[in-house]
């Protein structure tokens, strides 16, 4: 690595990643804080587990429906303007969650929140591919997705603490949680308009030689991808690999959102025998599993970038997450139950950033924007399936065991599809043929 490359990548990392990480932190917090609200909201509004599961998951119906158009709009209008638009509109709707009065207002606001936030995460993935050469993407994606467990570490106790505002101005604690946690999004949305740069050639914060190196490197990589693969929107939509990668992503996402939305209630059930019921204390305990996930994710993505290996760095964590799901289904002890939840979350979170290096390795241009959106759309159907599955099973059996075992099976199937794709790619490489689209 020469000096210009080293300096350029360091500047890009420090310029973009902390800010994008904070934006994604707020996004994730506003997306899943309904799980903490449920500790009191469900009782106040008379929600069953099924109603909560549907409301938590219906966010992803709106998200999936509008994701691909939103990603194309980002390509047209630029990341700076479009990310700002997304953040400001989701802030408004996230705050509206404080004023729901029953199941239908719950479903409506969550659905609209999904529409407002559509395209945010795949847009960020696409945006990072326009700034980071392929060699550095696992770490860049890993830093961004590291926010997922960090939101649990920081957001869980924060959400629990906000419940202590109960009674101020006649509002319940869970209502204050929605209001307070919505405010940062509008502030960050406004800052985005002045802070982000749409493309490297416009980056005045890079020296001319650094801009030239980065632009040339990225253009060369895109030309190489375009030569090897048909470039364009239809190429992405017609590619079997895009749809199969979506199936791979679906497995761990079902587990991720199933646990994320239900984690506070699962922890509450585990520690009930200890007499713990305060939302703040539950938040502190719910922060423990994400700590291990954050540490392992950092180490795993670095190892994947250093070795250049992607397939097994994706498959093995998914299988570990499935094992954690099975353990969580059977273990009722508070200590061992928390360990099982930690294993599940570590496996799921570690797999995701390495997974995202796979589609961006063979798509370019508009195909990359659409392909990433399609894969994320398929995966985010899991955001609807996971929490609703747990809710329905809980109401039917008074237990979530069957739901966790089902999720574990789906994760194993996702790992199997990934292995099949890896073998197919190796066969194509051995034959010296371009991967079929």
SETI-492183 format. One line per 8 residues: number of its first residue (from 1); their letters; for each residue x, y, z of C-alpha. Coordinates in Angstrom, 1 decimal, m for minus. Each point is the difference from the previous one (the first is absolute). Last residue first. Layout:
! residues N
NUM> a> X,Y,Z | ...
This chain:
! residues 437
437> xxxxxxxx> m26.6,m14.1,m15.2 | 2.6,m2.7,m0.4 | 3.3,0.6,1.5 | 2.6,0.6,m2.6 | 1.7,m3.2,m1.2 | 3.6,m1.2,0.7 | m1.3,m3.5,0.8 | 1.6,0.1,3.4
429> xxxxxxxx> m1.5,3.5,0.7 | m3.5,m1.4,m0.9 | 0.5,m2.9,2.3 | 1.2,2.3,2.8 | m3.1,2.2,m0.5 | m2.3,m3.1,0.2 | 1.7,m1.2,3.2 | m0.5,3.4,1.6
421> xxxxxxxx> m3.6,0.2,m1.0 | m0.7,m3.5,1.5 | 1.8,1.1,3.2 | m2.2,3.1,0.2 | m3.2,m2.1,m0.6 | 1.0,m2.3,2.9 | 0.6,2.9,2.3 | m3.5,1.3,m0.7
413> xxxxxxxx> m1.4,m3.5,0.7 | 1.8,0.0,3.4 | m1.6,3.5,0.7 | m3.4,m1.3,m0.9 | 0.4,m3.0,2.4 | 1.0,2.4,2.9 | m3.0,2.2,m0.7 | m2.3,m3.1,0.3
405> xxxxxxxx> 1.7,m0.9,3.3 | m0.5,3.5,1.4 | m3.7,0.0,m1.0 | m0.6,m3.5,1.6 | 1.6,1.2,3.3 | m1.9,3.3,0.2 | m2.4,m1.2,2.8 | m3.6,0.7,1.0
397> xxxxxxxx> m1.0,m2.5,m2.7 | m2.3,2.0,m2.3 | 0.7,3.6,1.2 | 3.8,m0.7,0.0 | m0.2,m1.7,m3.4 | m1.8,3.0,m1.5 | 2.4,2.5,1.5 | 3.2,m1.9,m0.9
389> xxxxxxxx> m1.1,m0.4,m3.6 | m1.0,3.7,m0.2 | 3.5,1.1,1.3 | 1.9,m2.1,m2.5 | m2.2,0.1,m3.1 | m0.2,3.8,m0.4 | 3.7,0.7,0.4 | 0.6,m3.1,m2.1
381> xxxxxxxx> m1.7,1.8,m2.9 | 3.1,2.1,0.6 | 2.2,m2.5,m1.7 | m1.9,0.1,m3.2 | 0.0,3.8,m0.1 | 3.7,0.1,1.0 | 0.8,m2.3,m3.0 | m2.1,2.1,m2.3
373> xxxxxxxx> 1.5,3.3,1.3 | 3.6,m1.3,m0.4 | m0.8,m1.1,m3.6 | m1.7,3.3,m0.8 | 2.9,2.2,1.0 | 2.6,m2.4,m1.2 | m1.8,m0.4,m3.4 | 0.0,3.8,m0.3
365> xxxxxxxx> 3.8,0.0,0.0 | 1.7,m3.2,0.9 | m0.8,m3.5,1.1 | 2.4,m2.9,0.5 | 1.9,0.7,3.3 | m2.8,2.2,1.4 | m2.2,m3.1,0.3 | 2.6,m1.9,2.1
357> xxxxxxxx> 1.4,2.8,2.2 | m3.4,0.2,1.7 | 0.4,m3.4,1.6 | 3.1,1.0,1.8 | m2.0,2.8,1.8 | m2.9,m2.4,0.9 | 1.7,m3.1,1.4 | 1.4,1.5,3.2
349> xxxxxxxx> m3.5,1.3,1.0 | m1.7,m3.3,m0.4 | 2.6,m2.1,1.8 | 0.5,2.4,2.8 | m3.7,0.4,0.5 | m0.6,m3.7,0.3 | 3.0,m0.5,2.3 | m1.2,2.9,2.3
341> xxxxxxxx> m3.5,m1.4,0.2 | 1.4,m3.4,1.1 | 2.2,1.8,2.6 | m3.0,1.9,1.3 | m1.9,m3.3,0.4 | 2.9,m1.6,1.8 | m0.1,2.8,2.6 | m3.8,0.3,0.3
333> xxxxxxxx> m0.7,m3.8,m0.2 | m2.8,m0.8,m2.4 | 2.1,m1.8,m2.7 | m1.9,m1.8,m2.8 | m0.8,2.5,m2.6 | 3.1,2.2,0.7 | 2.3,m3.0,m0.7 | m1.7,m0.5,m3.3
325> xxxxxxxx> 0.4,3.7,m0.9 | 3.6,m0.1,1.1 | 0.7,m2.9,m2.3 | m1.6,1.9,m2.9 | 2.2,3.0,0.8 | 3.1,m2.3,m0.2 | m1.3,m1.2,m3.4 | m0.3,3.6,m1.3
317> xxxxxxxx> 3.5,0.7,1.4 | 1.5,m2.9,m2.0 | m1.7,0.9,m3.3 | 1.1,3.6,m0.4 | 3.7,m0.2,0.8 | m0.2,m3.3,m1.8 | m0.9,1.8,m3.2 | 2.1,3.2,0.3
309> xxxxxxxx> 3.7,m0.9,0.0 | 2.3,3.0,m0.9 | 2.3,m1.1,2.8 | 0.6,3.5,1.5 | m3.5,1.2,m0.9 | m1.7,m3.1,1.6 | 2.2,0.3,3.1 | m0.9,3.7,0.4
301> xxxxxxxx> m3.7,m0.9,m0.3 | 0.3,m2.7,2.7 | 1.9,2.2,2.5 | m2.5,2.9,m0.1 | m3.0,m2.3,m0.1 | 1.2,m2.0,3.0 | 0.3,3.0,2.2 | m3.4,1.5,m1.0
293> xxxxxxxx> m1.8,m3.4,0.4 | 1.5,m0.5,3.4 | m1.4,3.3,1.2 | m3.4,m0.6,m1.8 | m0.8,m2.9,2.5 | 0.5,2.3,3.1 | m2.2,3.0,m0.9 | m3.2,m1.9,0.8
285> xxxxxxxx> 1.2,m0.2,3.6 | 0.4,3.8,0.2 | m3.4,0.4,m1.7 | m1.7,m2.3,2.4 | 1.4,2.1,2.8 | m1.4,3.1,m1.6 | m3.3,m1.6,m0.7 | m0.5,m0.9,3.7
277> xxxxxxxx> m1.2,m3.5,0.3 | 2.7,m2.0,1.8 | m1.3,m2.5,2.7 | 2.8,m2.5,m0.7 | m2.6,m2.6,m1.1 | m1.1,2.6,m2.7 | 3.5,0.0,m1.4 | m0.7,m2.3,m3.0
269> xxxxxxxx> m3.4,1.5,m0.8 | 1.3,3.6,0.0 | 2.9,m1.1,m2.2 | m2.5,m1.5,m2.5 | m2.1,3.2,0.3 | 3.0,2.3,m0.7 | 1.2,m2.3,m2.8 | m3.3,m0.2,m1.9
261> xxxxxxxx> 0.6,2.7,m2.6 | 3.7,m0.8,m0.4 | m0.4,m3.7,0.2 | m2.4,m0.4,m2.8 | 1.7,2.8,m1.8 | 3.4,m1.7,m0.2 | m1.3,m3.6,m0.4 | m2.1,0.9,m3.0
253> xxxxxxxx> 2.9,2.0,m1.2 | 2.3,m3.0,0.3 | m2.1,m2.1,m2.4 | m1.1,2.7,m2.5 | 3.6,0.9,m1.0 | 0.6,m3.4,m1.6 | m3.3,0.3,m1.8 | 1.0,3.4,m1.3
245> xxxxxxxx> 3.3,m1.4,m1.1 | m2.1,m2.5,m2.0 | m2.0,2.8,m1.6 | 3.2,1.9,m1.0 | 1.6,m3.2,m1.3 | m2.9,m0.8,m2.2 | 0.8,3.3,m1.9 | m3.0,1.3,m1.9
237> xxxxxxxx> m0.7,3.0,2.3 | 3.7,0.9,0.1 | 0.4,m0.1,m3.7 | m3.2,1.8,m0.5 | 1.4,3.0,2.0 | 3.2,0.2,m2.0 | 3.5,m1.5,m0.4 | 0.4,m3.5,m1.4
229> xxxxxxxx> 2.8,m1.6,1.9 | 3.7,m0.5,m0.7 | 0.7,3.2,m1.8 | m2.2,2.0,2.4 | 1.9,m1.4,2.9 | 3.3,1.0,m1.4 | m1.3,3.5,m1.0 | m1.2,0.4,3.6
221> xxxxxxxx> 3.3,m1.0,1.4 | 1.9,2.4,m2.3 | m2.5,2.9,0.8 | 0.6,m0.6,3.7 | 3.8,0.0,m0.3 | 0.0,3.1,m2.2 | m2.3,2.0,2.2 | 1.9,m1.0,3.2
213> xxxxxxxx> 3.4,0.9,m1.5 | m1.2,3.3,m1.6 | m1.7,1.1,3.2 | 3.1,m0.7,2.0 | 2.3,1.8,m2.5 | m2.4,3.0,0.1 | 0.0,0.0,3.9 | m3.2,m1.2,1.6
205> xxxxxxxx> m2.3,2.3,2.0 | m1.2,1.6,m3.2 | m1.7,m3.3,m0.8 | m1.9,0.6,m3.3 | 2.0,m2.7,m1.9 | m0.7,m2.4,2.8 | m3.8,0.0,m0.4 | m3.1,1.3,1.8
197> xxxxxxxx> 1.7,1.9,2.8 | m1.6,m0.1,3.4 | 0.2,2.9,2.5 | m2.4,2.8,m1.0 | m3.2,m1.9,m0.8 | 0.9,m2.6,2.5 | m0.2,2.5,2.8 | m3.7,0.6,m0.7
189> xxxxxxxx> m0.7,m3.8,0.2 | 2.2,m0.3,3.1 | m2.2,2.5,1.9 | m3.2,m1.7,m1.3 | 1.2,m3.4,1.1 | 1.1,1.2,3.4 | m3.6,0.8,1.1 | m1.6,m3.4,m0.4
181> xxxxxxxx> 1.6,m1.6,3.1 | m1.6,2.7,2.2 | m3.5,m0.4,m1.4 | m0.1,m3.9,m0.1 | 1.4,m0.3,3.6 | m2.4,2.7,1.3 | m2.9,m2.2,m1.2 | 1.5,m3.1,1.7
173> xxxxxxxx> 0.2,2.0,3.3 | m3.7,0.9,m0.1 | m1.0,3.6,m0.8 | m2.0,2.3,2.4 | 2.4,2.9,m0.4 | 2.6,m2.1,1.8 | m1.7,m3.1,1.3 | 2.6,m2.6,m1.0
165> xxxxxxxx> 3.4,1.7,m0.5 | 1.5,m3.1,1.6 | m0.7,m2.0,m3.2 | 2.8,2.0,m1.5 | 2.5,m2.1,2.0 | m1.2,m3.2,m1.8 | 0.6,1.5,m3.4 | 3.4,1.2,1.0
157> xxxxxxxx> 0.9,m3.4,1.5 | m0.9,m1.7,m3.3 | 1.4,2.7,m2.3 | 3.6,m0.1,1.2 | 0.9,m3.7,m0.2 | m2.9,m0.8,m2.4 | 0.8,2.8,m2.3 | 3.6,m1.2,0.1
149> xxxxxxxx> m1.2,m3.4,m1.2 | m1.5,1.5,m3.2 | 2.7,2.8,m0.2 | 2.5,m2.7,m0.9 | m1.9,m0.1,m3.3 | 1.7,3.2,m1.1 | 3.4,m0.9,1.2 | m0.4,m3.5,m1.6
141> xxxxxxxx> m1.0,1.6,m3.3 | 3.2,2.0,0.0 | 2.1,m2.9,1.2 | m1.5,m2.3,m2.6 | 0.4,2.7,m2.6 | 3.7,0.7,0.1 | 1.4,m2.2,m2.8 | m3.1,0.8,m2.2
133> xxxxxxxx> 1.0,3.6,m0.3 | m1.9,2.4,2.4 | m1.8,3.2,m1.0 | m2.6,m1.0,m2.6 | m0.5,m3.4,1.7 | m0.8,2.0,3.2 | m2.9,1.7,m1.6 | m1.5,m3.4,m1.2
125> xxxxxxxx> 0.2,m1.3,3.6 | m1.5,3.3,1.3 | m2.8,m0.2,m2.5 | m0.6,m3.6,0.9 | m0.5,1.2,3.6 | m2.1,3.1,m0.7 | m2.1,m1.3,m2.9 | m3.3,0.0,1.8
117> xxxxxxxx> 0.0,2.1,3.2 | m3.1,2.0,m0.9 | m1.9,m3.1,m1.3 | 0.9,m2.0,3.1 | m1.2,2.9,2.2 | m3.3,0.0,m2.0 | m0.5,m3.7,0.9 | 0.8,0.6,3.7
109> xxxxxxxx> m2.4,2.9,0.1 | m2.8,m1.9,m1.6 | 0.5,m3.2,2.1 | 0.0,1.8,3.3 | m3.0,2.2,m1.1 | m1.8,m3.3,m0.8 | 1.0,m1.8,3.2 | m1.0,2.8,2.5
101> xxxxxxxx> 0.7,3.5,1.2 | 3.2,1.1,m1.7 | 1.3,3.3,1.2 | 3.6,m0.7,0.9 | 0.5,m1.8,m3.4 | m0.4,3.5,m1.6 | 3.6,0.7,1.1 | 1.2,m2.7,m2.3
93> xxxxxxxx> m2.1,1.5,m2.8 | 1.6,3.4,0.2 | 3.5,m1.4,0.3 | m0.6,m2.3,m2.9 | m0.7,3.0,m2.2 | 3.2,1.9,1.0 | 2.3,m3.0,m0.3 | m1.2,m1.1,m3.5
85> xxxxxxxx> 0.2,3.5,m1.4 | 3.6,0.5,1.4 | 1.0,m3.4,m1.5 | m1.4,1.2,m3.4 | 1.7,3.3,m0.1 | 3.5,m1.1,0.9 | m0.2,m3.4,m1.8 | m0.6,1.6,m3.4
77> xxxxxxxx> m3.3,0.9,m1.8 | 0.1,m2.7,m2.7 | 1.9,m2.8,1.8 | m2.0,0.7,3.1 | m3.2,m0.1,m2.0 | 1.1,m3.5,m1.3 | 0.4,m1.1,3.7 | m3.4,1.4,0.9
69> xxxxxxxx> m1.7,m1.8,m3.0 | 1.6,m3.3,1.2 | m1.0,0.4,3.6 | m3.6,1.2,m0.3 | m1.9,m3.3,0.3 | 2.6,m1.6,2.3 | m0.1,2.8,2.6 | m3.8,0.2,m0.1
61> xxxxxxxx> m0.2,m3.7,0.7 | 2.9,0.2,2.4 | m1.8,2.2,2.5 | m2.7,m2.6,0.1 | 2.4,m2.1,2.2 | m0.4,1.9,3.3 | m3.7,0.5,m0.5 | m0.6,m3.7,m0.9
53> xxxxxxxx> 2.1,m1.2,2.9 | m1.7,2.4,2.4 | m3.5,m1.1,m1.1 | 1.0,m3.7,0.3 | 1.5,0.5,3.5 | m3.3,1.6,1.1 | m0.3,3.8,0.2 | m2.3,1.4,2.8
45> xxxxxxxx> 1.2,3.7,m0.5 | 1.6,0.5,3.4 | 1.1,m3.7,0.3 | 1.6,m0.1,m3.4 | 1.6,3.5,0.6 | 1.7,m1.0,3.2 | 2.8,m2.5,m0.9 | m1.1,0.5,m3.7
37> xxxxxxxx> 1.8,3.4,m0.1 | 3.2,m1.9,0.2 | m0.7,m2.0,m3.1 | m1.4,3.2,m1.6 | 3.6,1.2,0.2 | 0.7,m2.1,m3.0 | m0.2,2.4,m3.0 | 0.8,3.3,1.9
29> xxxxxxxx> 3.1,m1.6,1.5 | 1.1,m1.4,m3.4 | m0.4,3.4,m1.7 | 1.8,1.8,2.8 | 2.9,m2.4,m0.1 | 0.0,0.2,m3.8 | 0.5,3.8,0.1 | 2.7,m0.3,2.7
21> xxxxxxxx> 1.8,m2.5,m2.2 | m0.3,2.2,m3.0 | 1.7,2.8,1.9 | 2.8,m2.2,1.4 | 0.5,m1.8,m3.3 | 0.2,3.0,m2.4 | 2.9,2.3,0.7 | 2.1,m2.3,2.2
13> xxxxxxxx> m0.2,m2.9,m2.5 | 0.5,2.3,m3.1 | 3.0,1.6,1.6 | 1.6,m3.3,0.9 | m0.7,m1.4,m3.5 | 1.7,3.0,m1.6 | 3.0,m0.1,2.3 | 0.7,m3.7,m0.6
5> xxxxx> m0.5,0.3,m3.7 | 2.2,3.0,m0.4 | 2.8,m1.6,2.2 | 0.1,m3.2,m2.1 | m1.5,m3.3,1.1
